Amino acid sequence: MKPEIALFFDGRKFMWDEEAYDTREAAEAKMQEYEDKEFETQLVEKDDEYLVYNRRVAKEVVVEGTPPP
């Protein structure tokens, strides 16, 4: 059965990176890569595989155009 594409942790939505890692070490290495790029990560163990979920909060919202009256 395919894992959930999105999960919520502490009310925050995380997306699965669509890779299943055979070892915790491999998953943790990938998590570190995401964290180095300023993503938040969560590790889930399911059916003897490790899944990495991540999220990144937008730092800046740019609004273009004239605001409505």
C-alpha positions in Angstrom: 0.0 0.0 0.0 1.4 3.4 -1.0 2.1 5.8 1.9 0.1 9.0 2.4 1.4 11.8 0.3 0.7 14.3 3.1 0.6 14.0 6.9 0.0 16.5 9.7 2.4 16.8 12.6 1.4 19.2 15.4 -1.1 20.8 13.0 1.4 21.4 10.3 1.2 19.8 6.9 4.3 17.8 5.7 4.7 16.3 2.2 6.3 12.9 1.5 9.3 13.0 -0.8 8.0 9.9 -2.5 11.1 7.8 -1.6 11.2 4.8 0.7 14.5 4.4 2.4 15.8 0.9 3.5 17.7 2.2 6.5 17.2 4.9 9.1 20.7 6.2 8.3 19.8 6.8 4.6 16.6 8.5 5.6 18.4 10.7 8.2 21.0 11.7 5.6 18.2 12.8 3.3 16.5 14.7 6.1 19.8 16.5 6.7 19.9 17.5 3.0 16.4 19.0 3.4 17.3 20.7 6.6 20.4 22.3 5.1 17.9 23.9 2.6 15.8 25.2 5.4 13.0 22.6 5.3 11.4 21.1 8.4 11.4 17.3 8.4 9.7 14.4 10.0 10.7 10.7 9.8 8.1 7.9 9.7 8.8 4.2 9.9 6.3 2.1 8.0 6.5 -1.6 6.9 10.2 -1.8 7.6 10.9 1.3 5.5 11.7 4.8 6.4 9.8 7.7 4.9 10.8 11.4 5.0 8.2 14.1 5.1 9.2 17.8 4.7 7.8 21.3 4.6 9.1 24.8 4.1 7.3 27.9 5.2 7.3 30.8 2.7 9.5 33.6 4.0 8.0 36.3 1.9 4.7 36.8 0.1 4.9 39.1 -2.9 1.6 40.7 -4.0 1.5 42.2 -7.5 -1.0 44.6 -8.9 -3.3 47.2 -7.4 -5.2 46.2 -4.2 -9.0 46.2 -4.5 -10.9 49.2 -3.2 
